[in-house]
Structure formats: C-alpha cells, structure tokens
Amino acid sequence: MGDKIKVGGNVSGGVVGSGTINARDITKYSETVNKSTIDPDLKKVLVAARQAVEMSGLNQTDKTDVSDDLGRITQELEKENPEPGFIRGHTG
C-alpha cells in the first residue's frame, strides 16, 4: 500500500497526510509557517507571498494552484538541506 494518501475537495488544516503543507487556508498556512524552523526573514516573505495571492485578481483555480506551489516550496524549505533546483523550478 504505502504512505500515499489521496484527499479530494478543499482541505483545511496546517498539515495534511504525510506532512504536506496546506497553503490554501491563509490563516492556517501563516500559523504553520510561523511555527516552522524556517529563517524568520523568510517566514515573513512566505506569509506576504500568500497574502499577495489572496489579494490578487486570480480566479479561484489559479489561486489554488499558486497556493499549492507555495505549500510545496515551504515544505522543501523546512528540510535540513532543501533542494535548490526544486525552489528555483517553482519560483520562476
């Protein structure tokens, strides 16, 4: 079977399944980031980026996609040795 968990629909909560960070809920995402081991200056940037997504003129589908990418980036940044190529590949 393995550890793969499939969740359908809109999921709320800071952490879902096997540690995936959910950035769709701005409040829970901010709480998760602020409790993380990420550099304090980077925490501010991540929360500001999530707030910018919320305030953008993007449609809901695009907001969800961007938020999911931000969650994956945040999860990678929490690792002891984040993969630089992963971060670059998701930021530009």
N, C-alpha and C positions, 0 to 999 in steps of 0.2 A: 504494500500500500504506500508507505512513505509518509512524509510530513506535509504534503501539499494539501492545502485547504482552499476550496473554491467558495467565495462568498458572492452572492448576487445582490443586486439592488444597491441602494445608498446605505453605506455603512457609517455609523458614528462610533467614536471612541478613539483613543490615542493610539492604541496598538491593536492590530487585528491579526489573527492566525499566528504565523511563525515569526512575528516581530516586524511586520510591515508597518511603517508609519503612515497613518491616515491623515492627509493634509486637506481633506475635503471639508472638515469642520474646523473653521478658523480658530475657535476658542480652544478646542482640544489639541489642535496642532500647536498653538502657541504654548500651551501648558507643557506638552511633550517636549518641545524644543527647549524651553526654559529649564526643565528638569534634567536635560541631557548633559553629557560630558563635553559637548562641543564648545569651542572657544567663545567667550562671552560676546566679543565683537561680531563674530559670525552668527551667533544666535539672533542678534538684533537685525542683521541683514536678512536672515531667513524669515523671520516674523514679518519684516517690512515687505519682503517679496510676496508673502502670502496675502498680506493686506492689499498690496497692489493688484493682485489677481482678483480679489473680491471687488475692488473699486473699478476695475477695467470695464470696458464695454463689450467684453467677450460674451458669447452666448454660453448657456449652461454646459453644453457638451464640451466646449473648448476650455472653460474654467475647470471642469472635472479633469480633463486631460493634463492641463498645466499643473493642477494641484497634485495629481498622482505622480507626475515627474518630480515635483518638489519634494514629495514624500520619499521617493526613491533616492534622491540626492541627499536628503537629510539622513536617511538610513545609512548611506555609504559614508557620510562624514562622521558618523558615530563610531565607525570601525577604527581600530587602533592604527591600521595602515590603509587609509582609503585609496582606492584605485584612481589615480589622476586621470586616466583615459575615460573612465566612467563619468567623472564630473564634467570634463570637457565635452564629452559626447552629449550631455544633457543640458548644457548651458549655452550652446551657441554653435 
